[in-house]
């Protein structure tokens, strides 16, 4: 699944560690999502969307 | 990765008693089985069996009766990529071991070799641990590079 998580994170001047702490997951998880190697679970996708005040489909796009 | 952390909470006292009783029953059962398998030296074998079984049996007792009260689960543990790596590594290692055992059995049957079971079993344990560990590191490296 494609996503613009890295751009959104950079827009807030957050490091991957900052985002990982906000989401309650490991930094490796954030790296893997940004590199599109790992599709987050639905609860995590909702949490990411809530963190960036947008809808899930604003961040994730099905290929 | 799925994480759990210990808390300062305590379980009700009777849960610790139940955990100990379950652990003791399992330990005695294992030691009797081990002793019975070696009737010439029952008490020595039973003692070794009890020593080997005591820790995992008591741990199981604590897991069943105590840990629900004293261990806090990580709410997001299931959502981390490490769990996916671990599952992939475990599944791959299982297939590797299965193939290795099949090949070894074929070689033994065709070649009519006989080998002691103990070193083979120890080798299998070592191989599966190393295999899963190496697979985990390779998967992790590929995903993060």
N, CA and C atoms of all chains as a GROMACS GRO file, in nm:
protein
  624
    1UNK      N    1   0.083  -0.119   0.000
    1UNK     CA    2   0.000   0.000   0.000
    1UNK      C    3   0.087   0.126   0.000
    2UNK      N    4   0.057   0.217  -0.092
    2UNK     CA    5   0.135   0.342  -0.096
    2UNK      C    6   0.088   0.437   0.014
    3UNK      N    7   0.181   0.521   0.060
    3UNK     CA    8   0.141   0.617   0.163
    3UNK      C    9   0.231   0.740   0.159
    4UNK      N   10   0.182   0.848   0.219
    4UNK     CA   11   0.260   0.972   0.225
    4UNK      C   12   0.298   1.005   0.369
    5UNK      N   13   0.319   0.899   0.447
    5UNK     CA   14   0.346   0.919   0.590
    5UNK      C   15   0.475   0.999   0.612
    6UNK      N   16   0.578   0.969   0.532
    6UNK     CA   17   0.706   1.039   0.550
    6UNK      C   18   0.690   1.189   0.528
    7UNK      N   19   0.613   1.226   0.423
    7UNK     CA   20   0.592   1.369   0.394
    7UNK      C   21   0.514   1.437   0.507
    8UNK      N   22   0.412   1.368   0.554
    8UNK     CA   23   0.330   1.426   0.661
    8UNK      C   24   0.412   1.441   0.789
    9UNK      N   25   0.494   1.340   0.817
    9UNK     CA   26   0.578   1.347   0.936
    9UNK      C   27   0.678   1.462   0.924
   10UNK      N   28   0.740   1.474   0.806
   10UNK     CA   29   0.838   1.581   0.785
   10UNK      C   30   0.770   1.717   0.796
   11UNK      N   31   0.644   1.724   0.751
   11UNK     CA   32   0.568   1.850   0.760
   11UNK      C   33   0.551   1.897   0.902
   12UNK      N   34   0.557   1.807   0.995
   12UNK     CA   35   0.545   1.845   1.136
   12UNK      C   36   0.681   1.853   1.206
   13UNK      N   37   0.786   1.832   1.127
   13UNK     CA   38   0.923   1.832   1.183
   13UNK      C   39   0.940   1.726   1.291
   14UNK      N   40   0.876   1.612   1.270
   14UNK     CA   41   0.889   1.502   1.363
   14UNK      C   42   0.994   1.404   1.312
   15UNK      N   43   1.069   1.348   1.401
   15UNK     CA   44   1.158   1.237   1.363
   15UNK      C   45   1.075   1.108   1.362
   16UNK      N   46   1.135   1.004   1.305
   16UNK     CA   47   1.066   0.875   1.307
   16UNK      C   48   1.045   0.828   1.451
   17UNK      N   49   1.141   0.860   1.536
   17UNK     CA   50   1.128   0.822   1.678
   17UNK      C   51   1.012   0.897   1.744
   18UNK      N   52   0.995   1.026   1.708
   18UNK     CA   53   0.883   1.104   1.763
   18UNK      C   54   0.750   1.040   1.725
   19UNK      N   55   0.738   1.006   1.596
   19UNK     CA   56   0.612   0.948   1.550
   19UNK      C   57   0.589   0.811   1.615
   20UNK      N   58   0.698   0.734   1.625
   20UNK     CA   59   0.685   0.601   1.688
   20UNK      C   60   0.636   0.616   1.832
   21UNK      N   61   0.690   0.715   1.903
   21UNK     CA   62   0.648   0.737   2.042
   21UNK      C   63   0.502   0.779   2.048
   22UNK      N   64   0.462   0.865   1.952
   22UNK     CA   65   0.322   0.911   1.951
   22UNK      C   66   0.226   0.796   1.922
   23UNK      N   67   0.270   0.701   1.841
   23UNK     CA   68   0.183   0.590   1.802
   23UNK      C   69   0.194   0.471   1.898
   24UNK      N   70   0.300   0.472   1.979
   24UNK     CA   71   0.320   0.359   2.071
   24UNK      C   72   0.372   0.235   2.002
   25UNK      N   73   0.450   0.254   1.894
   25UNK     CA   74   0.512   0.140   1.825
   25UNK      C   75   0.662   0.165   1.816
   26UNK      N   76   0.735   0.068   1.761
   26UNK     CA   77   0.880   0.084   1.750
   26UNK      C   78   0.915   0.174   1.632
   27UNK      N   79   1.036   0.229   1.636
   27UNK     CA   80   1.082   0.312   1.524
   27UNK      C   81   1.093   0.231   1.396
   28UNK      N   82   1.132   0.102   1.412
   28UNK     CA   83   1.141   0.014   1.295
   28UNK      C   84   1.006   0.000   1.226
   29UNK      N   85   0.899   0.002   1.306
   29UNK     CA   86   0.765  -0.010   1.247
   29UNK      C   87   0.735   0.113   1.161
   30UNK      N   88   0.770   0.230   1.212
   30UNK     CA   89   0.748   0.353   1.135
   30UNK      C   90   0.831   0.351   1.007
   31UNK      N   91   0.958   0.311   1.019
   31UNK     CA   92   1.045   0.303   0.900
   31UNK      C   93   0.985   0.210   0.796
   32UNK      N   94   0.939   0.093   0.842
   32UNK     CA   95   0.886  -0.007   0.749
   32UNK      C   96   0.758   0.041   0.682
   33UNK      N   97   0.674   0.115   0.756
   33UNK     CA   98   0.550   0.168   0.696
   33UNK      C   99   0.587   0.274   0.592
   34UNK      N  100   0.680   0.363   0.626
   34UNK     CA  101   0.718   0.469   0.533
   34UNK      C  102   0.780   0.412   0.405
   35UNK      N  103   0.852   0.304   0.420
   35UNK     CA  104   0.915   0.243   0.301
   35UNK      C  105   0.822   0.145   0.232
   36UNK      N  106   0.698   0.139   0.280
   36UNK     CA  107   0.594   0.054   0.221
   36UNK      C  108   0.632  -0.093   0.221
   37UNK      N  109   0.705  -0.132   0.325
   37UNK     CA  110   0.740  -0.273   0.343
   37UNK      C  111   0.642  -0.340   0.439
   38UNK      N  112   0.563  -0.261   0.508
   38UNK     CA  113   0.475  -0.313   0.612
   38UNK      C  114   0.344  -0.236   0.610
   39UNK      N  115   0.234  -0.310   0.592
   39UNK     CA  116   0.102  -0.246   0.598
   39UNK      C  117   0.053  -0.249   0.742
   40UNK      N  118   0.019  -0.131   0.796
   40UNK     CA  119  -0.023  -0.130   0.936
   40UNK      C  120  -0.158  -0.198   0.953
   41UNK      N  121  -0.183  -0.244   1.074
   41UNK     CA  122  -0.314  -0.301   1.105
   41UNK      C  123  -0.418  -0.188   1.101
   42UNK      N  124  -0.545  -0.227   1.095
   42UNK     CA  125  -0.651  -0.126   1.088
   42UNK      C  126  -0.649  -0.034   1.211
   43UNK      N  127  -0.635  -0.087   1.334
   43UNK     CA  128  -0.629   0.005   1.448
   43UNK      C  129  -0.512   0.102   1.439
   44UNK      N  130  -0.397   0.054   1.390
   44UNK     CA  131  -0.281   0.142   1.379
   44UNK      C  132  -0.304   0.247   1.269
   45UNK      N  133  -0.368   0.206   1.160
   45UNK     CA  134  -0.398   0.301   1.052
   45UNK      C  135  -0.492   0.411   1.104
   46UNK      N  136  -0.592   0.372   1.183
   46UNK     CA  137  -0.682   0.473   1.242
   46UNK      C  138  -0.604   0.566   1.333
   47UNK      N  139  -0.512   0.508   1.411
   47UNK     CA  140  -0.434   0.589   1.505
   47UNK      C  141  -0.345   0.688   1.430
   48UNK      N  142  -0.286   0.642   1.320
   48UNK     CA  143  -0.201   0.731   1.238
   48UNK      C  144  -0.287   0.846   1.182
   49UNK      N  145  -0.404   0.809   1.129
   49UNK     CA  146  -0.492   0.912   1.072
   49UNK      C  147  -0.533   1.014   1.179
   50UNK      N  148  -0.566   0.962   1.298
   50UNK     CA  149  -0.607   1.053   1.407
   50UNK      C  150  -0.491   1.144   1.447
   51UNK      N  151  -0.370   1.087   1.446
   51UNK     CA  152  -0.252   1.166   1.484
   51UNK      C  153  -0.231   1.283   1.389
   52UNK      N  154  -0.262   1.260   1.260
   52UNK     CA  155  -0.240   1.367   1.161
   52UNK      C  156  -0.370   1.440   1.125
   53UNK      N  157  -0.475   1.416   1.203
   53UNK     CA  158  -0.602   1.486   1.184
   53UNK      C  159  -0.655   1.475   1.041
   54UNK      N  160  -0.656   1.354   0.991
   54UNK     CA  161  -0.709   1.335   0.856
   54UNK      C  162  -0.770   1.196   0.846
   55UNK      N  163  -0.820   1.163   0.728
   55UNK     CA  164  -0.879   1.030   0.707
   55UNK      C  165  -0.771   0.931   0.665
   56UNK      N  166  -0.800   0.804   0.686
   56UNK     CA  167  -0.702   0.701   0.651
   56UNK      C  168  -0.664   0.710   0.503
   57UNK      N  169  -0.766   0.731   0.417
   57UNK     CA  170  -0.739   0.734   0.272
   57UNK      C  171  -0.661   0.858   0.229
   58UNK      N  172  -0.648   0.957   0.318
   58UNK     CA  173  -0.562   1.071   0.286
   58UNK      C  174  -0.415   1.034   0.299
   59UNK      N  175  -0.388   0.929   0.376
   59UNK     CA  176  -0.248   0.887   0.397
   59UNK      C  177  -0.216   0.761   0.317
   60UNK      N  178  -0.307   0.665   0.319
   60UNK     CA  179  -0.282   0.537   0.252
   60UNK      C  180  -0.366   0.525   0.126
   61UNK      N  181  -0.300   0.476   0.020
   61UNK     CA  182  -0.368   0.457  -0.108
   61UNK      C  183  -0.342   0.315  -0.154
   62UNK      N  184  -0.450   0.242  -0.183
   62UNK     CA  185  -0.434   0.105  -0.230
   62UNK      C  186  -0.372   0.106  -0.369
   63UNK      N  187  -0.275   0.016  -0.391
   63UNK     CA  188  -0.208   0.012  -0.523
   63UNK      C  189  -0.297  -0.056  -0.625
   64UNK      N  190   0.756  -0.500   1.832
   64UNK     CA  191   0.760  -0.631   1.896
   64UNK      C  192   0.662  -0.632   2.013
   65UNK      N  193   0.597  -0.742   2.030
   65UNK     CA  194   0.505  -0.752   2.142
   65UNK      C  195   0.581  -0.747   2.273
   66UNK      N  196   0.537  -0.657   2.361
   66UNK     CA  197   0.609  -0.641   2.486
   66UNK      C  198   0.513  -0.658   2.603
   67UNK      N  199   0.566  -0.696   2.715
   67UNK     CA  200   0.488  -0.700   2.838
   67UNK      C  201   0.576  -0.644   2.948
   68UNK      N  202   0.515  -0.574   3.040
   68UNK     CA  203   0.596  -0.520   3.149
   68UNK      C  204   0.533  -0.559   3.282
   69UNK      N  205   0.622  -0.583   3.378
   69UNK     CA  206   0.574  -0.620   3.510
   69UNK      C  207   0.525  -0.494   3.583
   70UNK      N  208   0.426  -0.512   3.665
   70UNK     CA  209   0.374  -0.400   3.741
   70UNK      C  210   0.396  -0.428   3.889
   71UNK      N  211   0.361  -0.329   3.971
   71UNK     CA  212   0.376  -0.349   4.117
   71UNK      C  213   0.252  -0.416   4.175
   72UNK      N  214   0.154  -0.446   4.088
   72UNK     CA  215   0.032  -0.510   4.139
   72UNK      C  216   0.061  -0.653   4.183
   73UNK      N  217  -0.021  -0.702   4.273
   73UNK     CA  218  -0.007  -0.838   4.323
   73UNK      C  219  -0.135  -0.915   4.296
   74UNK      N  220  -0.120  -1.045   4.272
   74UNK     CA  221  -0.237  -1.131   4.257
   74UNK      C  222  -0.287  -1.171   4.396
   75UNK      N  223  -0.414  -1.212   4.406
   75UNK     CA  224  -0.462  -1.264   4.535
   75UNK      C  225  -0.376  -1.381   4.580
   76UNK      N  226  -0.360  -1.395   4.710
   76UNK     CA  227  -0.267  -1.495   4.765
   76UNK      C  228  -0.301  -1.636   4.715
   77UNK      N  229  -0.431  -1.668   4.708
   77UNK     CA  230  -0.465  -1.805   4.669
   77UNK      C  231  -0.424  -1.835   4.524
   78UNK      N  232  -0.404  -1.731   4.442
   78UNK     CA  233  -0.356  -1.756   4.306
   78UNK      C  234  -0.210  -1.803   4.307
   79UNK      N  235  -0.130  -1.746   4.399
   79UNK     CA  236   0.009  -1.793   4.412
   79UNK      C  237   0.011  -1.938   4.460
   80UNK      N  238  -0.080  -1.970   4.552
   80UNK     CA  239  -0.086  -2.108   4.603
   80UNK      C  240  -0.125  -2.203   4.490
   81UNK      N  241  -0.226  -2.163   4.412
   81UNK     CA  242  -0.268  -2.248   4.300
   81UNK      C  243  -0.154  -2.265   4.199
   82UNK      N  244  -0.081  -2.156   4.173
   82UNK     CA  245   0.032  -2.163   4.079
   82UNK      C  246   0.136  -2.262   4.130
   83UNK      N  247   0.165  -2.255   4.259
   83UNK     CA  248   0.264  -2.347   4.316
   83UNK      C  249   0.215  -2.491   4.309
   84UNK      N  250   0.086  -2.512   4.339
   84UNK     CA  251   0.032  -2.648   4.336
   84UNK      C  252   0.039  -2.705   4.194
   85UNK      N  253  -0.001  -2.624   4.094
   85UNK     CA  254   0.006  -2.672   3.955
   85UNK      C  255   0.150  -2.704   3.918
   86UNK      N  256   0.243  -2.613   3.954
   86UNK     CA  257   0.384  -2.637   3.924
   86UNK      C  258   0.436  -2.763   3.991
   87UNK      N  259   0.396  -2.784   4.117
   87UNK     CA  260   0.443  -2.903   4.192
   87UNK      C  261   0.388  -3.031   4.130
   88UNK      N  262   0.259  -3.027   4.092
   88UNK     CA  263   0.198  -3.147   4.031
   88UNK      C  264   0.269  -3.183   3.900
   89UNK      N  265   0.293  -3.082   3.817
   89UNK     CA  266   0.361  -3.108   3.690
   89UNK      C  267   0.504  -3.157   3.712
   90UNK      N  268   0.573  -3.096   3.809
   90UNK     CA  269   0.711  -3.137   3.837
   90UNK      C  270   0.715  -3.283   3.884
   91UNK      N  271   0.624  -3.318   3.974
   91UNK     CA  272   0.621  -3.456   4.025
   91UNK      C  273   0.586  -3.553   3.912
   92UNK      N  274   0.490  -3.514   3.828
   92UNK     CA  275   0.450  -3.602   3.718
   92UNK      C  276   0.568  -3.630   3.625
   93UNK      N  277   0.640  -3.522   3.590
   93UNK     CA  278   0.756  -3.540   3.500
   93UNK      C  279   0.863  -3.624   3.568
   94UNK      N  280   0.890  -3.597   3.695
   94UNK     CA  281   0.998  -3.670   3.763
   94UNK      C  282   0.963  -3.818   3.777
   95UNK      N  283   0.834  -3.849   3.800
   95UNK     CA  284   0.793  -3.990   3.808
   95UNK      C  285   0.810  -4.058   3.672
   96UNK      N  286   0.771  -3.987   3.566
   96UNK     CA  287   0.786  -4.043   3.431
   96UNK      C  288   0.933  -4.071   3.399
   97UNK      N  289   1.017  -3.971   3.430
   97UNK     CA  290   1.161  -3.987   3.402
   97UNK      C  291   1.219  -4.100   3.488
   98UNK      N  292   1.178  -4.105   3.615
   98UNK     CA  293   1.226  -4.211   3.703
   98UNK      C  294   1.182  -4.349   3.655
   99UNK      N  295   1.055  -4.358   3.612
   99UNK     CA  296   1.003  -4.486   3.564
   99UNK      C  297   1.072  -4.533   3.438
  100UNK      N  298   1.123  -4.438   3.360
  100UNK     CA  299   1.193  -4.477   3.236
  100UNK      C  300   1.332  -4.530   3.267
  101UNK      N  301   1.376  -4.516   3.392
  101UNK     CA  302   1.508  -4.562   3.430
  101UNK      C  303   1.498  -4.636   3.564
  102UNK      N  304   1.431  -4.754   3.566
  102UNK     CA  305   1.401  -4.823   3.693
  102UNK      C  306   1.526  -4.865   3.771
  103UNK      N  307   1.639  -4.882   3.703
  103UNK     CA  308   1.761  -4.921   3.773
  103UNK      C  309   1.810  -4.814   3.869
  104UNK      N  310   1.780  -4.689   3.840
  104UNK     CA  311   1.824  -4.577   3.923
  104UNK      C  312   1.711  -4.477   3.935
  105UNK      N  313   1.599  -4.524   3.988
  105UNK     CA  314   1.476  -4.446   3.988
  105UNK      C  315   1.494  -4.308   4.049
  106UNK      N  316   1.551  -4.302   4.171
  106UNK     CA  317   1.554  -4.174   4.243
  106UNK      C  318   1.648  -4.073   4.180
  107UNK      N  319   1.761  -4.121   4.125
  107UNK     CA  320   1.853  -4.028   4.056
  107UNK      C  321   1.785  -3.970   3.934
  108UNK      N  322   1.722  -4.059   3.853
  108UNK     CA  323   1.656  -4.013   3.731
  108UNK      C  324   1.540  -3.920   3.766
  109UNK      N  325   1.464  -3.958   3.869
  109UNK     CA  326   1.350  -3.874   3.908
  109UNK      C  327   1.398  -3.737   3.957
  110UNK      N  328   1.509  -3.735   4.030
  110UNK     CA  329   1.563  -3.608   4.079
  110UNK      C  330   1.607  -3.518   3.965
  111UNK      N  331   1.676  -3.577   3.866
  111UNK     CA  332   1.718  -3.498   3.750
  111UNK      C  333   1.596  -3.447   3.674
  112UNK      N  334   1.497  -3.535   3.659
  112UNK     CA  335   1.374  -3.494   3.590
  112UNK      C  336   1.306  -3.380   3.663
  113UNK      N  337   1.304  -3.387   3.797
  113UNK     CA  338   1.240  -3.281   3.876
  113UNK      C  339   1.317  -3.150   3.861
  114UNK      N  340   1.452  -3.158   3.862
  114UNK     CA  341   1.532  -3.037   3.846
  114UNK      C  342   1.505  -2.970   3.712
  115UNK      N  343   1.494  -3.054   3.607
  115UNK     CA  344   1.472  -3.000   3.473
  115UNK      C  345   1.330  -2.942   3.460
  116UNK      N  346   1.233  -3.005   3.526
  116UNK     CA  347   1.093  -2.968   3.504
  116UNK      C  348   1.046  -2.856   3.597
  117UNK      N  349   1.114  -2.837   3.710
  117UNK     CA  350   1.062  -2.745   3.813
  117UNK      C  351   1.042  -2.603   3.760
  118UNK      N  352   1.144  -2.548   3.695
  118UNK     CA  353   1.133  -2.408   3.652
  118UNK      C  354   1.022  -2.388   3.548
  119UNK      N  355   1.022  -2.467   3.437
  119UNK     CA  356   0.912  -2.446   3.341
  119UNK      C  357   0.775  -2.476   3.400
  120UNK      N  358   0.766  -2.575   3.491
  120UNK     CA  359   0.636  -2.608   3.551
  120UNK      C  360   0.587  -2.493   3.639
  121UNK      N  361   0.676  -2.438   3.721
  121UNK     CA  362   0.637  -2.325   3.806
  121UNK      C  363   0.603  -2.203   3.721
  122UNK      N  364   0.680  -2.183   3.613
  122UNK     CA  365   0.650  -2.071   3.523
  122UNK      C  366   0.512  -2.085   3.462
  123UNK      N  367   0.479  -2.208   3.423
  123UNK     CA  368   0.346  -2.232   3.366
  123UNK      C  369   0.238  -2.202   3.470
  124UNK      N  370   0.261  -2.245   3.593
  124UNK     CA  371   0.167  -2.216   3.700
  124UNK      C  372   0.148  -2.066   3.718
  125UNK      N  373   0.260  -1.991   3.714
  125UNK     CA  374   0.251  -1.846   3.729
  125UNK      C  375   0.179  -1.784   3.610
  126UNK      N  376   0.206  -1.837   3.491
  126UNK     CA  377   0.141  -1.785   3.371
  126UNK      C  378  -0.010  -1.803   3.380
  127UNK      N  379  -0.054  -1.920   3.426
  127UNK     CA  380  -0.196  -1.951   3.430
  127UNK      C  381  -0.267  -1.872   3.540
  128UNK      N  382  -0.208  -1.864   3.659
  128UNK     CA  383  -0.283  -1.811   3.773
  128UNK      C  384  -0.241  -1.670   3.818
  129UNK      N  385  -0.118  -1.628   3.786
  129UNK     CA  386  -0.067  -1.504   3.845
  129UNK      C  387  -0.051  -1.390   3.744
  130UNK      N  388   0.000  -1.422   3.623
  130UNK     CA  389   0.045  -1.316   3.533
  130UNK      C  390  -0.067  -1.223   3.490
  131UNK      N  391  -0.192  -1.272   3.485
  131UNK     CA  392  -0.302  -1.184   3.446
  131UNK      C  393  -0.316  -1.066   3.541
  132UNK      N  394  -0.273  -1.086   3.665
  132UNK     CA  395  -0.287  -0.980   3.765
  132UNK      C  396  -0.164  -0.891   3.771
  133UNK      N  397  -0.049  -0.941   3.729
  133UNK     CA  398   0.076  -0.869   3.756
  133UNK      C  399   0.147  -0.818   3.631
  134UNK      N  400   0.107  -0.863   3.513
  134UNK     CA  401   0.176  -0.823   3.390
  134UNK      C  402   0.084  -0.738   3.306
  135UNK      N  403   0.133  -0.620   3.264
  135UNK     CA  404   0.055  -0.531   3.177
  135UNK      C  405   0.096  -0.556   3.032
  136UNK      N  406  -0.003  -0.586   2.950
  136UNK     CA  407   0.026  -0.611   2.807
  136UNK      C  408   0.048  -0.479   2.734
  137UNK      N  409   0.132  -0.484   2.631
  137UNK     CA  410   0.153  -0.370   2.544
  137UNK      C  411   0.036  -0.363   2.447
  138UNK      N  412  -0.042  -0.253   2.456
  138UNK     CA  413  -0.164  -0.242   2.375
  138UNK      C  414  -0.134  -0.245   2.225
  139UNK      N  415  -0.016  -0.198   2.186
  139UNK     CA  416   0.015  -0.191   2.043
  139UNK      C  417   0.116  -0.296   2.000
  140UNK      N  418   0.143  -0.393   2.087
  140UNK     CA  419   0.245  -0.493   2.056
  140UNK      C  420   0.217  -0.570   1.929
  141UNK      N  421   0.090  -0.600   1.905
  141UNK     CA  422   0.053  -0.679   1.787
  141UNK      C  423   0.068  -0.599   1.658
  142UNK      N  424   0.086  -0.466   1.671
  142UNK     CA  425   0.087  -0.382   1.551
  142UNK      C  426   0.227  -0.350   1.503
  143UNK      N  427   0.329  -0.405   1.565
  143UNK     CA  428   0.465  -0.371   1.529
  143UNK      C  429   0.519  -0.464   1.421
  144UNK      N  430   0.611  -0.410   1.342
  144UNK     CA  431   0.666  -0.487   1.231
  144UNK      C  432   0.751  -0.603   1.281
  145UNK      N  433   0.806  -0.590   1.402
  145UNK     CA  434   0.892  -0.697   1.454
  145UNK      C  435   0.816  -0.828   1.467
  146UNK      N  436   0.688  -0.818   1.499
  146UNK     CA  437   0.609  -0.939   1.512
  146UNK      C  438   0.596  -1.009   1.377
  147UNK      N  439   0.580  -0.929   1.272
  147UNK     CA  440   0.574  -0.986   1.136
  147UNK      C  441   0.706  -1.053   1.102
  148UNK      N  442   0.818  -0.987   1.134
  148UNK     CA  443   0.949  -1.047   1.106
  148UNK      C  444   0.963  -1.180   1.180
  149UNK      N  445   0.920  -1.178   1.306
  149UNK     CA  446   0.935  -1.299   1.389
  149UNK      C  447   0.852  -1.414   1.332
  150UNK      N  448   0.730  -1.381   1.289
  150UNK     CA  449   0.644  -1.486   1.231
  150UNK      C  450   0.703  -1.540   1.102
  151UNK      N  451   0.754  -1.450   1.017
  151UNK     CA  452   0.816  -1.495   0.892
  151UNK      C  453   0.937  -1.582   0.920
  152UNK      N  454   1.020  -1.538   1.016
  152UNK     CA  455   1.141  -1.615   1.049
  152UNK      C  456   1.103  -1.752   1.107
  153UNK      N  457   1.004  -1.754   1.195
  153UNK     CA  458   0.962  -1.881   1.255
  153UNK      C  459   0.905  -1.976   1.153
  154UNK      N  460   0.821  -1.924   1.062
  154UNK     CA  461   0.761  -2.010   0.959
  154UNK      C  462   0.869  -2.065   0.866
  155UNK      N  463   0.964  -1.977   0.828
  155UNK     CA  464   1.072  -2.022   0.739
  155UNK      C  465   1.160  -2.126   0.806
  156UNK      N  466   1.191  -2.103   0.933
  156UNK     CA  467   1.276  -2.198   1.006
  156UNK      C  468   1.206  -2.332   1.022
  157UNK      N  469   1.076  -2.328   1.044
  157UNK     CA  470   1.001  -2.454   1.056
  157UNK      C  471   1.009  -2.535   0.927
  158UNK      N  472   0.992  -2.467   0.813
  158UNK     CA  473   1.002  -2.539   0.685
  158UNK      C  474   1.142  -2.593   0.663
  159UNK      N  475   1.243  -2.511   0.699
  159UNK     CA  476   1.383  -2.556   0.685
  159UNK      C  477   1.407  -2.684   0.766
  160UNK      N  478   1.359  -2.684   0.890
  160UNK     CA  479   1.380  -2.800   0.976
  160UNK      C  480   1.307  -2.922   0.920
  161UNK      N  481   1.186  -2.897   0.870
  161UNK     CA  482   1.108  -3.008   0.813
  161UNK      C  483   1.183  -3.071   0.696
  162UNK      N  484   1.235  -2.987   0.607
  162UNK     CA  485   1.310  -3.038   0.491
  162UNK      C  486   1.437  -3.109   0.537
  163UNK      N  487   1.508  -3.048   0.634
  163UNK     CA  488   1.632  -3.107   0.683
  163UNK      C  489   1.606  -3.246   0.743
  164UNK      N  490   1.497  -3.257   0.820
  164UNK     CA  491   1.465  -3.386   0.882
  164UNK      C  492   1.428  -3.488   0.775
  165UNK      N  493   1.349  -3.448   0.675
  165UNK     CA  494   1.311  -3.540   0.568
  165UNK      C  495   1.434  -3.590   0.492
  166UNK      N  496   1.525  -3.496   0.460
  166UNK     CA  497   1.647  -3.536   0.388
  166UNK      C  498   1.730  -3.630   0.474
  167UNK      N  499   1.743  -3.597   0.603
  167UNK     CA  500   1.823  -3.682   0.693
  167UNK      C  501   1.763  -3.822   0.704
  168UNK      N  502   1.629  -3.828   0.714
  168UNK     CA  503   1.564  -3.959   0.722
  168UNK      C  504   1.588  -4.040   0.595
  169UNK      N  505   1.576  -3.973   0.479
  169UNK     CA  506   1.601  -4.042   0.352
  169UNK      C  507   1.743  -4.097   0.346
  170UNK      N  508   1.840  -4.014   0.386
  170UNK     CA  509   1.980  -4.056   0.384
  170UNK      C  510   2.001  -4.176   0.476
  171UNK      N  511   1.940  -4.169   0.595
  171UNK     CA  512   1.957  -4.279   0.691
  171UNK      C  513   1.893  -4.408   0.640
  172UNK      N  514   1.774  -4.394   0.578
  172UNK     CA  515   1.703  -4.512   0.530
  172UNK      C  516   1.776  -4.575   0.411
  173UNK      N  517   1.814  -4.490   0.315
  173UNK     CA  518   1.880  -4.542   0.194
  173UNK      C  519   2.020  -4.595   0.228
  174UNK      N  520   2.092  -4.521   0.311
  174UNK     CA  521   2.228  -4.563   0.345
  174UNK      C  522   2.236  -4.666   0.454
  175UNK      N  523   2.120  -4.696   0.516
  175UNK     CA  524   2.112  -4.793   0.627
  175UNK      C  525   2.210  -4.756   0.739
  176UNK      N  526   2.219  -4.625   0.767
  176UNK     CA  527   2.302  -4.579   0.878
  176UNK      C  528   2.221  -4.583   1.007
  177UNK      N  529   2.289  -4.592   1.119
  177UNK     CA  530   2.223  -4.573   1.248
  177UNK      C  531   2.299  -4.466   1.325
  178UNK      N  532   2.225  -4.376   1.387
  178UNK     CA  533   2.288  -4.270   1.466
  178UNK      C  534   2.218  -4.260   1.602
  179UNK      N  535   2.291  -4.206   1.700
  179UNK     CA  536   2.230  -4.183   1.831
  179UNK      C  537   2.128  -4.070   1.821
  180UNK      N  538   2.019  -4.086   1.893
  180UNK     CA  539   1.913  -3.985   1.885
  180UNK      C  540   1.952  -3.855   1.954
  181UNK      N  541   2.026  -3.865   2.066
  181UNK     CA  542   2.052  -3.745   2.146
  181UNK      C  543   2.126  -3.635   2.069
  182UNK      N  544   2.241  -3.666   2.004
  182UNK     CA  545   2.308  -3.557   1.931
  182UNK      C  546   2.224  -3.504   1.816
  183UNK      N  547   2.145  -3.592   1.756
  183UNK     CA  548   2.059  -3.546   1.646
  183UNK      C  549   1.954  -3.448   1.697
  184UNK      N  550   1.892  -3.482   1.811
  184UNK     CA  551   1.791  -3.393   1.867
  184UNK      C  552   1.852  -3.260   1.912
  185UNK      N  553   1.970  -3.269   1.975
  185UNK     CA  554   2.038  -3.145   2.016
  185UNK      C  555   2.073  -3.061   1.893
  186UNK      N  556   2.118  -3.128   1.788
  186UNK     CA  557   2.150  -3.058   1.663
  186UNK      C  558   2.028  -2.990   1.604
  187UNK      N  559   1.914  -3.058   1.611
  187UNK     CA  560   1.790  -2.999   1.559
  187UNK      C  561   1.751  -2.873   1.636
  188UNK      N  562   1.767  -2.880   1.770
  188UNK     CA  563   1.734  -2.763   1.852
  188UNK      C  564   1.824  -2.646   1.814
  189UNK      N  565   1.956  -2.676   1.805
  189UNK     CA  566   2.051  -2.571   1.768
  189UNK      C  567   2.024  -2.516   1.630
  190UNK      N  568   1.999  -2.605   1.535
  190UNK     CA  569   1.974  -2.562   1.397
  190UNK      C  570   1.849  -2.474   1.390
  191UNK      N  571   1.743  -2.513   1.457
  191UNK     CA  572   1.620  -2.435   1.449
  191UNK      C  573   1.639  -2.297   1.511
  192UNK      N  574   1.713  -2.290   1.623
  192UNK     CA  575   1.736  -2.160   1.688
  192UNK      C  576   1.821  -2.069   1.600
  193UNK      N  577   1.929  -2.125   1.546
  193UNK     CA  578   2.018  -2.044   1.460
  193UNK      C  579   1.945  -2.003   1.333
  194UNK      N  580   1.871  -2.097   1.274
  194UNK     CA  581   1.798  -2.070   1.151
  194UNK      C  582   1.699  -1.954   1.171
  195UNK      N  583   1.619  -1.964   1.277
  195UNK     CA  584   1.520  -1.859   1.303
  195UNK      C  585   1.589  -1.725   1.330
  196UNK      N  586   1.699  -1.727   1.405
  196UNK     CA  587   1.770  -1.604   1.436
  196UNK      C  588   1.829  -1.538   1.312
  197UNK      N  589   1.894  -1.620   1.227
  197UNK     CA  590   1.955  -1.565   1.105
  197UNK      C  591   1.846  -1.512   1.011
  198UNK      N  592   1.738  -1.590   0.998
  198UNK     CA  593   1.629  -1.544   0.912
  198UNK      C  594   1.573  -1.410   0.960
  199UNK      N  595   1.556  -1.398   1.093
  199UNK     CA  596   1.504  -1.272   1.149
  199UNK      C  597   1.595  -1.155   1.112
  200UNK      N  598   1.727  -1.175   1.130
  200UNK     CA  599   1.821  -1.067   1.102
  200UNK      C  600   1.822  -1.030   0.954
  201UNK      N  601   1.812  -1.132   0.867
  201UNK     CA  602   1.812  -1.106   0.722
  201UNK      C  603   1.686  -1.029   0.682
  202UNK      N  604   1.570  -1.074   0.732
  202UNK     CA  605   1.445  -1.006   0.700
  202UNK      C  606   1.450  -0.861   0.749
  203UNK      N  607   1.499  -0.844   0.872
  203UNK     CA  608   1.509  -0.709   0.931
  203UNK      C  609   1.600  -0.620   0.846
  204UNK      N  610   1.716  -0.677   0.806
  204UNK     CA  611   1.812  -0.600   0.727
  204UNK      C  612   1.750  -0.557   0.594
  205UNK      N  613   1.681  -0.651   0.528
  205UNK     CA  614   1.622  -0.619   0.398
  205UNK      C  615   1.513  -0.513   0.409
  206UNK      N  616   1.435  -0.519   0.516
  206UNK     CA  617   1.326  -0.422   0.530
  206UNK      C  618   1.376  -0.283   0.568
  207UNK      N  619   1.488  -0.276   0.638
  207UNK     CA  620   1.534  -0.147   0.688
  207UNK      C  621   1.644  -0.083   0.603
  208UNK      N  622   1.702  -0.160   0.509
  208UNK     CA  623   1.816  -0.102   0.434
  208UNK      C  624   1.767   0.002   0.333
   0.00000   0.00000   0.00000
